[in-house]
């Protein structure tokens, strides 16, 4: 696992918007990861690019980037179907640096017919993940409990897909609100690089409305991003070694 440093040791986040093309590691190689804290981003005057859907003036407390490439014999719709398989989230394992053990991302998860957490439905199909679609799901996170999230599809073509996610209800742990609505955000970029090879770029951030208790666990954010990447790539999610101990 290549974990880049912050500040002067790593360029500012530059997601694959427009003509920007990251240097994706080869299929089978560990993905590259970089971490930035608020001070790094403020010093570099970083603003979220328009392709993320985040307002350019919105502050970022913590940004995690993962870039990798995967072999996949199907079309991009097959990868979108993996993104839409919400019910499989409890099977996805990440390394808990706190517990020093593997644990599931969620105890339960379901696609929803709308923002109502009780309105369960079957997983999202690739055909539903069309440009400008808004899709909702609930997740009983193994750390912070249940919340509702919205998926928004910014792009969906045979060559490229961009899917954003954010919480639409508060995320709490015990009596503490860790994330106000919209404070926990991610964008997944999937790009066909060549026949059978796809680049995957995951951009996660915490923003305004994030508790100080939620911004001090960078290792957890890294390991969760790797779990999502491995699941999308069809790799055993609890494969040793973990990204961050």
N, C-alpha and C positions, 0 to 999 in steps of 0.2 A: 504494500500500500504506500503510495507516494502522498504524503501529507505536506503540503506547502506551508511555509510560515506566514505570518501576518506582516502588515506594515510594509517596510521597504523590501522585504524578502519575497513578496508576491505582488504581482500586478493587481490592479483593482478588478473586481468582477466584471467580466465581459461576456455575457451570454451570447449565443449564436443568433443574433438579430441581423436581418438583412444579409450583407455579404460577409459578416464575421464568421469565421470557421475555427473553432478550437482545435488544438492539436490532440485529437483523441488517442489515447493509448490503444495499441493493437488488441484485437479480440483475444481473450485468454489472459491478457496482462491485467494487473490490478488497476483499478481506476485511479485517476489523479484527484486529489482532494485539496481544497484550500479553505482557510478560515479567516474571517475578518471580524474585528470588533468595532464598536461605534467610533472609537478614537481613530482607527485606521481609515475608516470610511470618511469621517469628517475631515481628516488631514488631506486626503486625496480628493475631497469635494466630489465624492461619488454620488450619482443620482441614478435611480433605477431606469433602465432604458424603456422606451414605450412598449416594446414587445412583451414585457412582463405583465403589463396591465396595472402596474403600481404607479401611483402619482409620482412625478419626478421630485416633488418637494417632500415626500413622505420620509420620515427618518427611519433608519435601520439600526437596530441594536446589535444584531449578530447576523452574519451572512455565512452560509456554508455552501460550497460549490463542489459538485462531483461530476467528473467527465470520464466516460468510458465508451467502449464499443462492444457490440455483441454480434454473434453469428445467429441469424434467424432465417430459416428457409422460406417462411411465408411472406406475405405482404405486410405493410404497416398496419393494416386492420387487425392482424393477429396480435400485434403488440398492444394496440389500443384495447383489444378484448382483455388482455392481461391487466391493464390499468383499471378497466371497468369491473374486474372480478372482486368486488368489495367483500363478499362473503369469505374469501380466502385469507383475509388479513390476519385472523387468529393463528394461521399456520406459519406466518412469517416471523422468524426469530431474529432478534437483535441482541448484541452483547451489552448487558448492563454493567457499566463501569462501577456503579455504586454497589451492586450485588455481586459483582465478579462472577456472573453466570449468564447463560442465554435465557431469554424470556420472550414471550410473544409480544408483538406490537400491540395487539388488542385481545381482550377476552371475548369480544363479540363485535360484529360489524354487519351492516345491512345497507343495501341501496334503498333509497326512499323515492316515493312518487312526488315529493315536494319537500318543503322545509320542515314539515311536521315529523318529529322523531318517531311517532307511532305508525306512520304510513309506510310500512315496509313493502318492498317489492323484490323482484328477481334482479340479478346482477345486470349491469349495463352492457349492451352489445356494442360492437364497433360501429354498427350502422346508426346508433343513437349519438355517437360522439362526433357530431358534425359541427362545422364552424358556427360559433356563437351559441352553442347549446349550453344551458345551465342544468346541472345534474346534482342531486343532493344525496348524501349518505350519512349514516350515524356510525360512530365508532366508540366502543367502550374501551378506552385506552387502558393498558395494563398499569399505568402510573397515575393518570389524572382523571380517570372516569369517563363518563359519556358526554359526547358533544356532537353537534351537527355540523357538517362541512358542505361547502359548495364547490363543485368542479365546474370550471368554465373553459370551454374549448375555444382557443383563439385561432388556431389553424388546424385543418385536417385535410390533407391532400395525400395522394399516393406516395409523395416524396418526403413529406414533413408533417409533424403534428406538434402542437403546443397546447399543453393542458395545465391550467392553474388550479390551485386549491387553497381555500382559506376557511377558518372556523367562522360560523355564523352565530353560534351561541358561545357564551363564556366557557372557558376551560378552567375547572377548579380542582384543587386538591385539598381535602378537608375544608377548612373555612377560608382558604386563601384563593383568590382568583388569580390564576397564573397568566391567563391570556384573555383580554377583552375581545369581543367579536372583531375579527379581521386582523388580529395581532400576530397570528401564526400562519405564515403563507409559504407556498412553494409553487414552482413552475417546473414542469418536465418538458424538455425539448427532445423530440425523437426525429432523427434525420437519416434518410437513406444515404450512405456513403458510397456504396458500390453494390453489385448484386449479392444479396445474402449478408451484407454487413450494414449495421445501423449504429449511428452515434447516439449516445444518450447523455444528456446534460441536465443535471438536477440542481436547481437553485432554490435554497431554503433560506428563509429569514424570519427573525422576530422583529416586530416594529413597535410603534407607539401602542401603549396599552398592555405591555408585557411586564410582569412583576420582576423585581430584582432577583427573586428566588428562582426564576426560570431562565435567566441569562448566564448562569455560572456553570453550565454543564455542557460545554462544547463537545466533549467526548460522546455524550449521549446523542446529540444531533448528528454527529458524524456517523455513528454506528447505525442510527435509524435510516439515514440516507443510503448507506451501503446495503442495508436490508432491502430497501425498496428497489435499488438497482439490481441486486442479485435475483430478487423475485422476478423482475421484468426480464432479466437475462436468462432465466431458467436455471440459475445456479442454486445449489443447496444454501439456504440463507444462514444456517448456523455452521457453515464451513470454517474451520480454523485456518489461519488465525483471525481474530476480530481486527477491525481497522484500528481501534483505539482502546487500549486497556484501561 
